[in-house]
């Protein structure tokens, strides 16, 4: 699905807000890894676990008829079933 100019602007604005914050709770945001239709993924450092992690943040879209949390849950369940040394583990 292609993004409109408004979609890209919204994504870029959300990305800037996260990077400006540099912290989300116990996580230190290091850099953006990528963005997609559902949200943006960031490399971060978890101070409690003393390790690098990836965080996916949902982008809100008031025009969407589906609940993004449900879509993320389905995605997480599918990813949790995958066990391979080259695929990140979902928690």
Secondary structure, 3 states (H helix, E strand, C coil): CCCCHHHHHHHHHHHHHHHHHCEECCEEEEEEEEECCCEEEEEEEECCCCEEEEEEEECCCCCCCCCHHHHHHHHHHHHHCCCCCCCCCCC
